Amino acid sequence: MTSLLLADVRPWGGDAVDVTIVDGVISDLSPAGSSTGSSTESSTESSAETDQRIDGHGLLALPGFVNAHAHVDKSWWGQPWVSYGGEPTTQGRIAHERAERDKYGIPSVGGAKAVLREFLRHGTTATRTHVDVDLGVELRGIANVREAAAALDGAVEVEIVAFPQDGVLRRPGVLDLLDKAAAEGATSIGGLDPATIDRDPVGQLDALFEIAVRRGVGIDVHLHDHGDLGGFQYELIAERTVQAGLQGKVNVSHGFALGELAPARRSEMVDQLGAAGISWTTVAPATSAPLPFREMRAAGVPIGLGTDGIRDLWSPYGDGDLLQIARGFARLHGLRTDEDLTYAVELATTYGASFVHRENHGLTVGARADIVLLDAENAPDVLVRAPRREYVIAGGQVVVRDGELQV
Ligand SMILES: [Zn+2]
């Protein structure tokens, strides 16, 4: 048995508590100073158990962040700066990445591990990552990501979407790779702009849904297409989700069109998404149209935040800090009140749980001990300053101590 006592921390900025963690799970929360069940010595080890104590000194505690949309396989993080190249269109970036990635050793175990370490540094302890599956790398990227996650002892829980970045129908053989990835444990298969990449939205979506139903996996579609073309594909996805009985297993990533539709159609679309149990992930780019997030919330459409790729051949931006994304979401929507600012932090933490299939994610007894300690007054203060993560506990393991990464 391994136990860890986090003494004197303030969940969400509330009253101070002591948190007891046993075998990687939160086993008790009690008012600060009242815990008696654990050693009060620091890092005392015996042959039978390891008791550790961390004095929080009133630091604010949050549940670990959940990055609901990442690409941990394709970053050049840790390498010398790579100047951005390629045409600034989706197709231009796809072509550029395929032409250049070998030069930077993409994908690799080391590259994926570097990204996951940055996630941990910033308090992310679970992620849904899209991993490129194409005729060049086949399923090698997925194997790399799994190996990287294992090398970190599972500190970051990684859920994999087999992602056809180079297209589906236009690249014969990719459907077989997606099918194989699903058979081998990918939680979802991805899609990509069915209309503009494959130029056959019905064909791509029907093929994806056929695999998903047969293999019992989810679908997570990158939908960059704007306006009516994007709206049309939302409808195709919602119809198929209901027909296939995949409610609760389908996600739209980016989905810029939703914020661009005329109000009446947008409201219908939100209701349709809610009825079909479709979730939605965003990186909240400053250039996108604001979302009808209050309507989505009312309609029961789960919203997840993600960093997308960081420092890759698509974009030089991003450092893996989900709080920066939550702040971007707040600014994009003009959030001001404490309640709304707290909601933005919740999107990065507790509300992300469903995207990685966690039943219990929070500062509660029985949850995996994923805890972030920050020097902040309350959740709104966390959001606007995104202060250093003083401590990060991942599955009971101390992965950041005094702001320094330990793994
Ligand atoms: Zn993406």
Residues whose N, C-alpha, C, O or C-beta is under 5 A from the ligand:
A	BS01	ZN	D308
